[in-house]
Amino acid sequence: MEALEAADRTSLSSEHVFHAACRDVAEATGANRVSIWDFSDRRDSVHCVCFYDASTDSFTKGQVLTAEDLPTYFRVILKEKYIVAPDARSHAATAELVDPYFRDHDIYSLLDFIIHENFKPIGVICCENAGAIRDWQEEDISYLRQISTLISFRLKRS
């Protein structure tokens, strides 16, 4: 588990830890897209700090999603702390992402887990499956919960 080993080395940059975590999650869960998002202070938007595409082994960052555009998603993820959406295009919490995001990226399944600091949401880690619907297993959810704890140390607010 490269991400956990990387987090123990305090001299490593957050970017390195995020890259390692996204790769580890993709490998462990079989998700072909994994990303880490940082909430704004008001929790009305999230900013992508690391996006990993396993099919091309490439990283990007910078996308922003807002509660104004995705009110249901934000309400559910903040309240429930995670979203398991095997059929994300018809899931009540994620259906509003179909036109602005899922169709363009061929996304069918989504698994998101909140990242906390002192029991307050500070970010989201997201697994996506492109090309086909995927049933997320309990092991996937458990693994993502563990990784979210690791990532919380790197997203901490000053």
TANOR-V749871 format. One record per backbone hydrogen bond with DSSP energy under -0.5 kcal/mol. NH is the residue of the N-H (numbers start at 0). CO is the residue of the C=O. If there is no record, write none. Layout:
BEGIN
((NH;CO) (NH;CO))
END
This chain:
BEGIN
((4;0) (5;1) (6;2) (7;3) (8;4) (8;5) (9;7) (11;8) (16;12) (17;13) (18;14) (19;15) (20;16) (21;17) (22;18) (23;19) (24;20) (25;21) (26;22) (27;23) (28;24) (29;25) (30;24) (31;127) (32;127) (33;51) (34;125) (35;49) (36;123) (37;46) (38;121) (39;44) (42;39) (45;64) (46;37) (47;62) (48;35) (48;46) (49;35) (50;59) (51;33) (52;57) (53;31) (53;51) (54;31) (55;52) (56;52) (57;52) (59;50) (61;47) (64;45) (66;43) (67;43) (69;65) (73;69) (74;70) (75;71) (76;72) (77;73) (78;74) (79;75) (80;75) (80;76) (82;111) (84;82) (84;109) (87;85) (87;107) (88;107) (89;86) (90;86) (93;90) (94;90) (96;93) (97;94) (100;96) (101;96) (102;97) (104;100) (105;101) (105;102) (106;101) (107;128) (108;128) (109;84) (110;126) (111;82) (112;124) (113;80) (114;122) (116;119) (119;116) (121;114) (122;114) (123;36) (124;112) (125;34) (126;110) (127;32) (128;108) (129;127) (130;105) (133;85) (135;133) (139;136) (140;136) (141;137) (142;138) (143;139) (144;140) (145;141) (146;142) (147;143) (148;144) (149;145) (150;146) (151;147) (152;148) (152;149) (153;150) (154;150) (155;151))
END
